[in-house]
């Protein structure tokens, strides 16, 4: 049976495509622009619009598993225009679910939610479990939580099965310098290009950082449904403040670097989120294997190798 990916050109999606393709299952990718997936080893690339029921039907037909990673906006900018945010993200998702229901194909959907923008703030500073209260502080988190509930409803009605992955702050590849989400990938890219590291919100904010290789391992396990509907935290279970992360980067890099602080943006972000991933360990036999220092050091080593004189591009 064929596996489908929506959001294959994104940060996590592009990373997952390669191991998914290696699983020997045919891989079908849905994209707005075929030019964005030229480097992804897919068996089939379908270009279209998720708001089109015909395009959704063409993509969904014959799929056993669908990885849904598509999402526009971030916690930093999702509240600028909440109506537009809902239109851009919820309407396409619901069109796909309605198409699946009418097809009667009952696929397994692995939905990428958020481990950092879902849970209700708590002063207890105890790692969040999947059963803890949710109270998102941004439109981004609200829509992620709403999508989870629509999946639950569809699963209860027997229209599909779904595993929701509440992923922590994923890292593992360099990210564009203009991004406002993905501290480690953005900071390392700025550092390697001799640009100041730009920070948003407060340097004391704590997050749970999880390497893409560990995310990939969990995704492979989640591709087989354990129950009609499930929610799983995917995090390292250890919190690091922005200052902590910068200290690790500085130590691995071997020299100081300039920082440009933008505290006004992201001022509504939750100040502490660490995920309890014991459920993933007990139910899916998954445990993160890559520590933060190891992961950052590997990223720097790989990036420095690419920028070596032998591979450098002349100006």
TORFIKE-415889 format. One record per residue (C-alpha): residue number from 1; x, y, z. Coordinates in nm, 4 decimals, padded with zeros to 6 digits. Example, Ala and Ser with C-alpha at 12.3 -4.5 7.8 and 13.67 -1.06 7.14 Angstrom:
ATOM  num        c1        c2        c3
ATOM    1   01.2300  -00.4500   00.7800
ATOM    2   01.3670  -00.1060   00.7140
END
This chain:
ATOM  num        c1        c2        c3
ATOM    1   00.0000   00.0000   00.0000
ATOM    2   00.1076   00.3568  -00.0668
ATOM    3   00.2084   00.6129   00.1970
ATOM    4   00.1136   00.9770   00.1457
ATOM    5   00.2767   01.2888   00.2866
ATOM    6   00.1171   01.6319   00.3041
ATOM    7   00.3732   01.8938   00.4013
ATOM    8   00.6764   01.7174   00.2556
ATOM    9   00.8558   02.0435   00.1768
ATOM   10   00.8535   02.1621   00.5374
ATOM   11   01.1234   02.1285   00.7998
ATOM   12   01.0148   01.7930   00.9449
ATOM   13   00.8391   01.6627   00.6354
ATOM   14   01.1421   01.6905   00.4085
ATOM   15   01.3507   01.5026   00.6651
ATOM   16   01.0963   01.2233   00.6948
ATOM   17   01.0599   01.1651   00.3223
ATOM   18   01.3911   00.9895   00.2831
ATOM   19   01.3471   00.7184   00.5490
ATOM   20   00.9858   00.6787   00.4434
ATOM   21   01.0957   00.6184   00.0857
ATOM   22   01.3520   00.3651   00.2067
ATOM   23   01.0778   00.1623   00.3758
ATOM   24   00.9955   00.0134   00.0321
ATOM   25   00.6420   00.1454   00.0443
ATOM   26   00.5503   00.3594  -00.2562
ATOM   27   00.5546   00.7242  -00.1542
ATOM   28   00.3053   00.9827  -00.2801
ATOM   29   00.3580   01.3517  -00.2050
ATOM   30   00.0991   01.6274  -00.2219
ATOM   31   00.2270   01.9781  -00.2908
ATOM   32   00.1138   02.3136  -00.4194
ATOM   33   00.4276   02.3487  -00.6321
ATOM   34   00.6056   02.0497  -00.7833
ATOM   35   00.9252   02.2556  -00.8083
ATOM   36   00.9616   02.2438  -00.4288
ATOM   37   00.9978   01.8646  -00.4161
ATOM   38   01.2500   01.7996  -00.6927
ATOM   39   01.5061   01.6658  -00.4428
ATOM   40   01.2617   01.4411  -00.2550
ATOM   41   01.2728   01.0730  -00.3577
ATOM   42   00.9001   01.0242  -00.4094
ATOM   43   00.7390   00.7692  -00.6388
ATOM   44   00.4602   01.0111  -00.7184
ATOM   45   00.4206   01.3868  -00.6809
ATOM   46   00.0710   01.5289  -00.7003
ATOM   47   00.0303   01.9016  -00.7366
ATOM   48  -00.2927   02.0588  -00.6218
ATOM   49  -00.4909   02.2444  -00.3581
ATOM   50  -00.6278   02.0830  -00.0425
ATOM   51  -00.9334   02.3053  -00.0710
ATOM   52  -01.0209   02.1151  -00.3874
ATOM   53  -01.2183   01.8001  -00.3128
ATOM   54  -01.1144   01.6578  -00.6478
ATOM   55  -00.7458   01.7063  -00.5633
ATOM   56  -00.7947   01.5558  -00.2166
ATOM   57  -00.9695   01.2536  -00.3664
ATOM   58  -00.6948   01.2058  -00.6241
ATOM   59  -00.4323   01.2179  -00.3504
ATOM   60  -00.6136   01.0041  -00.0903
ATOM   61  -00.7248   00.7202  -00.3178
ATOM   62  -00.5387   00.3995  -00.2365
ATOM   63  -00.3424   00.5395   00.0580
ATOM   64  -00.2971   00.3212   00.3648
ATOM   65  -00.1164   00.5870   00.5688
ATOM   66  -00.1154   00.9657   00.5494
ATOM   67   00.1385   01.1836   00.7297
ATOM   68  -00.0154   01.5282   00.7751
ATOM   69   00.2413   01.8012   00.8422
ATOM   70   00.1007   02.0940   00.6445
ATOM   71   00.0556   02.4138   00.8441
ATOM   72   00.0915   02.7809   00.7591
ATOM   73   00.2050   03.0343   01.0223
ATOM   74   00.3763   02.9864   01.3577
ATOM   75   00.3009   03.0727   01.7220
ATOM   76   00.4730   03.4070   01.6575
ATOM   77   00.2496   03.5295   01.3752
ATOM   78  -00.0692   03.3210   01.3876
ATOM   79  -00.2593   03.5863   01.5871
ATOM   80  -00.1936   03.8665   01.3389
ATOM   81  -00.5025   03.7598   01.1432
ATOM   82  -00.6841   03.4790   01.3205
ATOM   83  -00.9555   03.4501   01.0575
ATOM   84  -00.6954   03.4060   00.7847
ATOM   85  -00.5049   03.1622   01.0041
ATOM   86  -00.8129   02.9421   01.0409
ATOM   87  -00.8926   02.9636   00.6710
ATOM   88  -00.5401   02.8715   00.5665
ATOM   89  -00.5064   02.5777   00.8032
ATOM   90  -00.8386   02.4356   00.9171
ATOM   91  -01.0399   02.4480   00.5949
ATOM   92  -00.7879   02.2394   00.3923
ATOM   93  -00.7551   01.9874   00.6752
ATOM   94  -01.1306   01.9427   00.7058
ATOM   95  -01.1670   01.9120   00.3290
ATOM   96  -00.9222   01.6221   00.3372
ATOM   97  -01.1063   01.4517   00.6264
ATOM   98  -01.4396   01.4911   00.4501
ATOM   99  -01.2917   01.3449   00.1329
ATOM  100  -01.1548   01.0449   00.3234
ATOM  101  -01.4955   00.9907   00.4827
ATOM  102  -01.6709   00.9901   00.1467
ATOM  103  -01.4127   00.7606  -00.0102
ATOM  104  -01.4601   00.5082   00.2715
ATOM  105  -01.0912   00.4137   00.2483
ATOM  106  -01.0282   00.4396   00.6260
ATOM  107  -00.6574   00.5316   00.6165
ATOM  108  -00.4340   00.5727   00.9191
ATOM  109  -00.3452   00.9399   00.9673
ATOM  110  -00.0348   01.0422   01.1591
ATOM  111  -00.0963   01.4055   01.2503
ATOM  112   00.1825   01.6349   01.3638
ATOM  113   00.0475   01.8519   01.6424
ATOM  114   00.2490   02.0649   01.8856
ATOM  115   00.4051   01.9728   02.2156
ATOM  116   00.4996   02.3330   02.2878
ATOM  117   00.1818   02.5238   02.2039
ATOM  118  -00.0989   02.2967   02.3255
ATOM  119  -00.0785   02.2552   02.7020
ATOM  120  -00.2162   02.4885   02.9677
ATOM  121   00.0501   02.6923   03.1508
ATOM  122   00.1344   02.5474   03.4897
ATOM  123   00.3488   02.6777   03.7696
ATOM  124   00.4236   02.3232   03.8891
ATOM  125   00.6939   02.2715   03.6235
ATOM  126   00.6236   01.9017   03.5988
ATOM  127   00.6607   01.7471   03.2502
ATOM  128   00.3287   01.7455   03.0667
ATOM  129   00.1458   01.4196   03.0060
ATOM  130  -00.0947   01.3605   02.7221
ATOM  131  -00.3903   01.3714   02.9652
ATOM  132  -00.3000   01.7137   03.1081
ATOM  133  -00.5270   02.0137   03.0397
ATOM  134  -00.4812   02.2017   02.7144
ATOM  135  -00.5198   02.5793   02.6864
ATOM  136  -00.3255   02.7114   02.3853
ATOM  137  -00.2007   03.0697   02.4033
ATOM  138  -00.1977   03.1296   02.0258
ATOM  139  -00.4157   03.0710   01.7226
ATOM  140  -00.1502   02.8234   01.6090
ATOM  141  -00.2029   02.6070   01.9163
ATOM  142  -00.5815   02.6419   01.9057
ATOM  143  -00.5950   02.5110   01.5484
ATOM  144  -00.3610   02.2227   01.6281
ATOM  145  -00.5854   02.1240   01.9183
ATOM  146  -00.8978   02.1587   01.7032
ATOM  147  -00.7457   01.9311   01.4385
ATOM  148  -00.6791   01.6703   01.7071
ATOM  149  -01.0436   01.6782   01.8074
ATOM  150  -01.1693   01.6435   01.4517
ATOM  151  -00.9474   01.3374   01.4147
ATOM  152  -01.0834   01.1946   01.7394
ATOM  153  -01.4370   01.2436   01.6154
ATOM  154  -01.3622   01.0799   01.2792
ATOM  155  -01.1924   00.7858   01.4511
ATOM  156  -01.4852   00.7348   01.6880
ATOM  157  -01.7147   00.7224   01.3864
ATOM  158  -01.4973   00.4581   01.2215
ATOM  159  -01.3937   00.6790   00.9295
ATOM  160  -01.0188   00.6442   00.9911
ATOM  161  -00.7588   00.5714   01.2568
ATOM  162  -00.5256   00.8425   01.3833
ATOM  163  -00.2137   00.8881   01.5901
ATOM  164  -00.1462   01.2447   01.7010
ATOM  165   00.2177   01.3267   01.7683
ATOM  166   00.2694   01.6203   02.0033
ATOM  167   00.6264   01.6905   01.9015
ATOM  168   00.8562   01.9060   02.1120
ATOM  169   01.0980   02.1592   01.9622
ATOM  170   01.2474   01.9569   01.6808
ATOM  171   01.5970   02.0296   01.5511
ATOM  172   01.8598   01.8546   01.3417
ATOM  173   01.9046   02.0561   01.0198
ATOM  174   01.9880   02.4155   00.9398
ATOM  175   01.6897   02.6447   00.8851
ATOM  176   01.6535   02.9706   00.6893
ATOM  177   01.7837   03.2705   00.8794
ATOM  178   01.4563   03.4624   00.8492
ATOM  179   01.2471   03.1965   01.0268
ATOM  180   01.0894   03.2754   01.3638
ATOM  181   01.0491   02.9104   01.4640
ATOM  182   01.3285   02.6586   01.5180
ATOM  183   01.5821   02.8193   01.7518
ATOM  184   01.8715   02.5780   01.6994
ATOM  185   01.8522   02.5418   01.3216
ATOM  186   01.8112   02.9161   01.2669
ATOM  187   02.0781   03.0161   01.5202
ATOM  188   02.3390   02.7812   01.3733
ATOM  189   02.2696   02.9082   01.0225
ATOM  190   02.3091   03.2681   01.1387
ATOM  191   02.6266   03.1749   01.3214
ATOM  192   02.7788   03.0011   01.0182
ATOM  193   02.7047   03.3091   00.8066
ATOM  194   02.8595   03.5477   01.0618
ATOM  195   02.5246   03.7042   01.1404
ATOM  196   02.3999   03.7928   01.4915
ATOM  197   02.1833   03.5232   01.6469
ATOM  198   01.8335   03.6693   01.6686
ATOM  199   01.6200   03.5702   01.9658
ATOM  200   01.2461   03.6128   02.0212
ATOM  201   01.0606   03.6229   02.3518
ATOM  202   01.2539   03.5693   02.6708
ATOM  203   01.5905   03.3990   02.7083
ATOM  204   01.4667   03.2195   03.0202
ATOM  205   01.1890   03.0362   02.8308
ATOM  206   01.2325   02.6599   02.8616
ATOM  207   01.1534   02.4069   02.5903
ATOM  208   01.1964   02.0358   02.5231
ATOM  209   01.4322   01.9858   02.2264
ATOM  210   01.4094   01.6627   02.0287
ATOM  211   01.6353   01.5578   01.7403
ATOM  212   01.4792   01.4832   01.4026
ATOM  213   01.6317   01.1364   01.4019
ATOM  214   01.4398   01.0553   01.7193
ATOM  215   01.1229   01.2072   01.5718
ATOM  216   01.1731   00.9898   01.2638
ATOM  217   01.2011   00.6770   01.4794
ATOM  218   00.8737   00.7595   01.6542
ATOM  219   00.6992   00.8310   01.3249
ATOM  220   00.7898   00.4878   01.1927
ATOM  221   00.6393   00.3283   01.5030
ATOM  222   00.3284   00.5476   01.4854
ATOM  223   00.2623   00.4447   01.1251
ATOM  224   00.1019   00.1268   01.2607
ATOM  225  -00.2106   00.2123   01.4643
ATOM  226  -00.2237   00.0796   01.8214
ATOM  227  -00.5826   00.1959   01.8730
ATOM  228  -00.8408   00.3927   01.6747
ATOM  229  -00.7215   00.7247   01.8179
ATOM  230  -00.4100   00.7988   02.0154
ATOM  231  -00.2104   01.1013   02.1348
ATOM  232   00.1613   01.0666   02.1987
ATOM  233   00.4144   01.3148   02.3330
ATOM  234   00.7428   01.3124   02.1408
ATOM  235   01.0043   01.4883   02.3504
ATOM  236   01.3331   01.4329   02.5290
ATOM  237   01.1793   01.4870   02.8737
ATOM  238   01.4392   01.7491   02.9658
ATOM  239   01.4049   02.1244   02.9493
ATOM  240   01.6586   02.3785   02.8309
ATOM  241   01.6208   02.7548   02.8431
ATOM  242   01.7193   02.9668   02.5448
ATOM  243   02.0257   03.0708   02.7437
ATOM  244   02.1093   02.7035   02.8051
ATOM  245   02.0855   02.6274   02.4335
ATOM  246   02.3067   02.9225   02.3450
ATOM  247   02.5630   02.8072   02.6004
ATOM  248   02.5760   02.4622   02.4376
ATOM  249   02.6092   02.6176   02.0911
ATOM  250   02.8840   02.8494   02.2160
ATOM  251   03.0685   02.5590   02.3744
ATOM  252   03.0426   02.3402   02.0639
ATOM  253   03.1339   02.6314   01.8350
ATOM  254   03.4337   02.7267   02.0478
ATOM  255   03.3918   03.1039   02.0408
ATOM  256   03.1419   03.3756   02.1397
ATOM  257   02.8963   03.5285   01.8938
ATOM  258   02.6728   03.8387   01.8883
ATOM  259   02.3062   03.8172   01.9910
ATOM  260   02.0185   04.0416   01.8885
ATOM  261   01.7230   04.0231   02.1247
ATOM  262   01.3636   04.0857   02.0170
ATOM  263   01.1700   04.0350   02.3395
ATOM  264   00.8563   04.2084   02.2121
ATOM  265   00.7831   03.9315   01.9628
ATOM  266   00.6734   03.6117   02.1285
ATOM  267   00.5902   03.7789   02.4591
ATOM  268   00.2754   03.5629   02.4920
ATOM  269   00.4599   03.2350   02.4507
ATOM  270   00.4427   02.9866   02.7375
ATOM  271   00.7574   03.0154   02.9457
ATOM  272   00.8017   02.6454   03.0294
ATOM  273   00.7140   02.3309   02.8366
ATOM  274   00.8757   01.9917   02.8942
ATOM  275   00.7093   01.6725   02.7734
ATOM  276   00.6639   01.3470   02.9606
ATOM  277   00.7247   01.0796   02.6953
ATOM  278   00.6801   00.7768   02.9207
ATOM  279   00.3657   00.6789   02.7280
ATOM  280   00.5666   00.6575   02.4060
ATOM  281   00.8196   00.4385   02.5836
ATOM  282   00.5642   00.1995   02.7339
ATOM  283   00.3236   00.1766   02.4398
ATOM  284   00.5530   00.2243   02.1398
ATOM  285   00.8907   00.1122   02.2752
ATOM  286   01.0359   00.4511   02.1836
ATOM  287   01.3048   00.6377   02.3742
ATOM  288   01.5015   00.9384   02.2437
ATOM  289   01.8633   00.8490   02.1783
ATOM  290   02.0331   01.1797   02.0905
ATOM  291   02.1199   01.4333   02.3589
ATOM  292   02.1176   01.8077   02.2945
ATOM  293   02.4951   01.8545   02.3001
ATOM  294   02.5507   01.5548   02.0756
ATOM  295   02.2881   01.6753   01.8298
ATOM  296   02.4204   02.0326   01.8098
ATOM  297   02.7814   01.9153   01.7759
ATOM  298   02.6817   01.6854   01.4877
ATOM  299   02.4997   01.9702   01.3116
ATOM  300   02.8013   02.1987   01.3408
ATOM  301   03.0374   01.9282   01.2195
ATOM  302   02.8214   01.8533   00.9158
ATOM  303   02.7791   02.2220   00.8343
ATOM  304   03.1496   02.2973   00.8679
ATOM  305   03.2275   02.0059   00.6382
ATOM  306   02.9941   02.1482   00.3743
ATOM  307   03.1585   02.4903   00.4069
ATOM  308   03.5135   02.3511   00.3829
ATOM  309   03.7385   02.4972   00.1086
ATOM  310   03.6961   02.1853  -00.1024
ATOM  311   03.3185   02.2249  -00.1182
ATOM  312   03.2867   02.6007  -00.0794
ATOM  313   03.1312   02.7979  -00.3645
ATOM  314   03.3456   03.0822  -00.4896
ATOM  315   03.1884   03.4278  -00.4522
END
